[in-house]
């Protein structure tokens, strides 16, 4: 899209009335363009303005996990987002991904991913990663069913890689 025009509009909107939503959305634009430090500052401002702003918490968690690789901060932000909205599919899925692939807590991750699927049965990333958990436990039928459901929900989805590294895990925006 036309990032320059969008950026100018966000700056104008922030000059008139700085809201957590505008700060977070502008931060997301900057994050998409690779301006991570500026995006981080905007997410922090948004959370300062509204500590319970779910999208700011989720977006900031994604940024610090992917860019800064500050996984404890990402976990804290995701847990705060889930306090705000316990049914957030993005929050449930992202915390599940972080727990299983980075922090090594497959038990809690499974619970969170199941909750995400309960909220949205078509949540392909949650389904894929439930499949991955089941595959690791040699529950082939359950894994196959999760993968099948993920493909039905989103034919373009990809299977989880078997050898994940911290830098390869991408949280869902």
N, C-alpha and C positions, 0 to 999 in steps of 0.2 A: 504494500500500500504506500500511500504518500505520508511517510513518517515525518517529514519536515512540517507539513501542514498540521498533522495531528499534534506534534510537539508544540507548535505555536498556539494551538487551541488550548492545550493543557496548561501552558504557562499563563495564558490570558485568564482561564477559569480559576487558576490558583491565586492570581493577583486579586480577583474579585471576591472569591469565597473559597478559602482552602478547606476542603473536606477530606476525610479519610479515604473516601471512594475515589476522588479525583487524584489524590496523591498516590494511591495504590495503582490505579489504572495507568498513570503516567510512569510509575516505576516499572510496570509490566512492559510498557512500550520501550523504555530504556534498556531493560533486561534483554528483551528480544533483539535489540540492536547491539548488545555486547557492552553497554555502559553500566557495568555491574556496580561500581562504587556509587554512582549517582542513584541507581535503582535502590541500592541498599539504604542510602540516606533517606529516600522518599518513603520506603516502607517503614523505617524507624519513625519518621515524622508522623505517618498515618497512625501507627500504633500508639504513639505518644498522644495524639489528638483523640483517638478512640481505641483504648486498650482491648476492646472486644470486637474489633473489626475483623471478621472472619477472613475475608479475602486478603487483607494485608498480612495476617498471620500465615496463611497458606502460601502466599507468594514469597514472603520473606523466607519461610522455611525452605522452599524450593531453591531460592537463590543461594542461601548459605550451604545447603547440601550439595548443590551442583558446582557452585563457583568456589566458595570458601572452604568447602568440605568441613564445616563446623557441625558435625553430626549431633553432639549434645544440644547445641542451640536449636538445630532443626527439630529435634525430638521435643524440646520444650515448647517451641512455637506450635507444632502440630498438636500437642496435647492441649495447649491453650485454645486452639481453634476448635477442638472437639468439646471443650467445656462450653464454648459459645454455641456450637451446633453439633450435638452428639450424632446426628444423622448425616453429617457431611460425607458424601461418598469420596470426595477428593481427600479430605482429612483422614478418613479411615484407611483408604487405599495407600496414601503416601506414608502414613505412620507404619502401616503393615509392611510396605516395601523397605523402609528404613530399618525396621526391627529385624526382618528376616535376612536381608542381604548385607546389612552393615553391622548391626549390633548383635546378631546371632540369637535372636529370641523368636524362634519359629512358633512357639506355643501362643504367645500373645498376638503375633502377626496373624496366625490362622484365625483367631477369634475376631480380630479387626476386619480382616478381609471377608469373612463370612457375614459380618454385620453390613459391610459395604454392599455385598451381593443381596442381602435381605432388603436393603433400601432400594437398590437398583439391580435387578436380576440381569441386566445387560451391561454391567460394568466390566468391560473386557479386561482392563489391567488387573482388577481384583481377581477375576476368574483365572487369568493366566498364572498369576502368582500363587493362587490356591493350588492350581494344577502342579506348579513347580514344587510346592511344599509336599503335596501328596507323592509326587514322583520321588522326592528325596527319601520318603518313608516307605518306598516300594509299594505304594498303594496305586497300582497301575490303572485299575478300573476307575477309581475316583479321579486320578490325574487326567485320564483320557476324557472323562465326562466334562471336567472343567475346561479342558482345551477345546472340546467340541462346542461347548456353550460360548466360549470366547470367540471362536471363529464365526459362529452364527450371529453373535452380537456385533462383531466388527470383522468382516472378512479380510481387512488389511492388517489385522494385528499380527504381531510376531511372537514366536515362542521365546520364553526366557532363555538366556544363554546359560549353559551349564557352569562355566567358569566366570563368575562375576567378580569384578574388582570394585573397590569403592568408587572409582572414577567412572565406571560404566553404568552405575545405577542412576537412572533418570526418574525423578519424581514426576508425577502427572500434573500438568497445569490445568 
